[in-house]
């Protein structure tokens, strides 16, 4: 994960967003009081699908054989 400070992110926002999308690597933006992570929309969608599949598998495993 790439880590940059707020000022660098603000100055190079377009470049930071393009790089994040191109590499599918999250970017952590750090300020004095906060830390935020940016991921591409494609990565977000992939993560949501994987989470849904994992939850479905856990649900099926938990209730498998219960009548």
VMD Tcl script that draws the C-alpha trace (Angstrom):
set ca {
  {0.00 0.00 0.00}
  {1.32 3.38 -0.96}
  {1.30 5.95 1.86}
  {1.30 9.68 1.13}
  {0.60 12.77 3.17}
  {-2.46 14.96 2.68}
  {-0.56 17.78 0.99}
  {0.96 15.44 -1.59}
  {-2.45 13.87 -2.25}
  {-4.05 17.28 -2.67}
  {-1.30 18.52 -4.98}
  {-1.25 15.36 -7.11}
  {-4.84 14.18 -6.83}
  {-5.35 13.26 -10.51}
  {-2.03 11.40 -10.64}
  {-2.76 9.61 -7.35}
  {-6.21 8.49 -8.51}
  {-4.94 7.37 -11.92}
  {-2.11 5.40 -10.32}
  {-4.48 3.78 -7.84}
  {-6.78 2.66 -10.65}
  {-3.96 1.50 -12.90}
  {-2.15 -0.57 -10.28}
  {-5.20 -1.63 -8.22}
  {-3.07 -0.77 -5.20}
  {-4.71 1.09 -2.31}
  {-3.36 4.50 -1.34}
  {-3.29 5.60 2.29}
  {-3.56 9.36 2.79}
  {-2.29 10.53 6.15}
  {-2.99 13.88 7.75}
  {-2.28 15.12 11.24}
  {-5.57 13.75 12.60}
  {-6.77 11.17 10.06}
  {-5.85 8.27 7.84}
  {-7.96 7.40 4.80}
  {-7.58 4.67 2.21}
  {-8.48 5.12 -1.44}
  {-9.17 2.11 -3.65}
  {-10.38 1.94 -7.23}
  {-14.08 1.34 -7.95}
  {-13.14 -1.94 -9.66}
  {-11.29 -3.10 -6.54}
  {-14.19 -2.00 -4.32}
  {-16.65 -3.98 -6.45}
  {-14.38 -7.04 -6.38}
  {-14.04 -6.82 -2.59}
  {-17.82 -6.52 -2.17}
  {-18.43 -9.61 -4.35}
  {-15.84 -11.60 -2.39}
  {-17.35 -10.51 0.93}
  {-20.83 -11.50 -0.25}
  {-19.55 -14.93 -1.36}
  {-17.77 -15.47 1.97}
  {-20.89 -14.51 3.92}
  {-23.00 -16.86 1.80}
  {-20.55 -19.72 2.37}
  {-20.52 -19.06 6.12}
  {-24.31 -18.96 6.20}
  {-24.58 -22.21 4.26}
  {-21.99 -23.88 6.47}
  {-23.75 -22.71 9.65}
  {-27.19 -23.96 8.57}
  {-26.16 -27.02 6.55}
  {-28.21 -29.96 7.74}
  {-30.47 -27.93 10.02}
  {-34.12 -28.86 9.40}
}
mol new
graphics top color blue
foreach p $ca { graphics top sphere $p radius 0.5 }
foreach p [lrange $ca 0 end-1] q [lrange $ca 1 end] { graphics top cylinder $p $q radius 0.2 }
display resetview
